[in-house]
Amino acid sequence: MVKGNVCFKESAVLDAAHQGDIKGALGTVRVADFAKRATWGTRIRTLLAIMGPGLIVMVGDNDAGGVSTYAQAGQNYGTSLLWVLLLLIPVLIVCQEMAVRLGLVTGVGHARLIFERFGKFWGMFSVGDLFVLNFLTIVTEFIGISMAMSYFGVSAYISVPAFALILILVTLTGSFRKWETFMFVCVAANFVAIPLAFLSHPHIGPIVHDTFIPSVQGGLNSNAMLLIIGMVGTTVAPWQLFFQQSNVIDKRLTPRWMRYEQMDTTIGAFVVVIGAAALIIATAFAFHGTKVEGQFVDAATVAHQLRHAIGRVSGDLFAIALLNASIIGAGAVTLSTSYAFGDVFNMKHSLHRKWSDAKGFYSIYAAIVLVAAGIVLIPHAPLGLMTILVQVLAGVLLPSATAFLLLLCNDKAILGPWVNKAWQNVLGSVIVGVLTMLSLILAATTMFPQWNVNLIAEVLAGVLVVGLVAVGVFQVRKRGTKKEIVQEELDRWTWRMPPLKNLPKAMPSRASAIGMLTLRGYLVVAVLLLVVKAVELTLGH
């Protein structure tokens, strides 16, 4: 098919609703619009129309668990952990940029690609673990809604069902633009953390110092190490990969808009870190020198403590921040699950479709929201146990999610000229390696609290360095010729993955086969240990 001077081949897009005009909350780009964006005005208007998936996925990760974690960091360690957030910016950008590339070039969701390239076992595993982890996460979001509204004197039996219904109704409008507009309101509400930070009367000196010079108030110990890991874990989550890859497809973006969506993702990374930093600053200065300094309990308690320490407005703003974070987190995490099921089981799965045209897709979304909300309302439900399991399960599953991401981004059959360059593989391997190491520490120390965190970190760091050196050597030897690179640059803006039925069979290398076998063994052992720990916690040991 030829449009203007651009030739498009048949693509693998699974749902016809994923093709057509881009209808964003802040503008529209017609499918036949091939005009060059020659001025800054046209570029900004195009960016506004395309912007959305990156902002939403990033701010959605500052969910109920994120607000709680950042408040704990500020209350217990002051501003000394701000440097962790600075380091997370490139981590977020690199990981989500790979998901963006996969979505725009393939037109197929993350779970479906895993099915096609790694087989049914890993495909079912990816969908299964996504469902379990996302469901537990959504439960914690409704716990956050309950806490926030209880601060304002509203019973959970009113607030939880009400917001569950709001989430369902907003999603079932049959309009991508209306859904995205609602999520943009939540993104805007994320900035209430900034005036909250100013109300705590912060001092610029410690903030600048602790942002750029790594330190830990009171020294590095096991508790501080686990909180640092928790900050990383609440900022980089497996659901993000599934959500953004599917959401850019649902927004009808193609490789032509790659740079705009990369900018959307980059802006989102800074927005989420600014919000997180504001929460740390607010609790750090509000509680400094008070009797509650270093005595974090939970997010609901923080709201009341802020009200007592620096005034009613600060407590109200923190409760609003918690409520907003819970809403956008619940909406995005639930949608990532519905997208995955629709993609894998060939259901119509687009926010552009009406209820009558995509009943399975919307039914899955509504069922997950209603059941998760219902669990929060069960008297004496083990909500604390679920919160712990979310953190640990995310740590256990992060290695598999990031490993699949890197492998898919090196698969020429699906990405063609858009596969990772050598430097991207090296940088991605460093990030994935560090995330995996931290996730292993979190999982191990949560299940076995008596283990020495620092010793585990030193051993894993040594293994990581050896592995990264091997990756670097391999990438140097693998570099293509200059002629091949030039040809790829000429093709990349018009290249789309062919239909799934036309893909050549995946031929894993010996190294990747060994890696996948190792990953399977790790997951079996880790999940078994997690089950044992869950049983122990349930029995009260």
Secondary structure as UniProt FT lines:
FT   STRAND          2..3
FT   TURN            4..5
FT   STRAND          6..7
FT   HELIX           16..18
FT   STRAND          22..24
FT   TURN            25..26
FT   STRAND          27..29
FT   TURN            31..32
FT   HELIX           40..50
FT   HELIX           53..60
FT   HELIX           64..77
FT   TURN            78..81
FT   HELIX           82..106
FT   HELIX           110..118
FT   HELIX           120..151
FT   TURN            152..153
FT   HELIX           156..171
FT   TURN            172..173
FT   HELIX           176..189
FT   HELIX           190..192
FT   HELIX           193..199
FT   HELIX           204..212
FT   TURN            217..218
FT   HELIX           222..235
FT   HELIX           238..250
FT   TURN            251..252
FT   HELIX           255..257
FT   HELIX           258..287
FT   TURN            288..289
FT   TURN            291..294
FT   HELIX           299..310
FT   HELIX           312..344
FT   TURN            345..346
FT   TURN            351..352
FT   HELIX           355..357
FT   HELIX           359..376
FT   TURN            379..380
FT   HELIX           383..408
FT   TURN            409..410
FT   HELIX           412..415
FT   HELIX           416..418
FT   HELIX           422..447
FT   TURN            449..450
FT   HELIX           453..478
FT   HELIX           482..491
FT   TURN            492..494
FT   HELIX           500..502
FT   HELIX           510..539
//
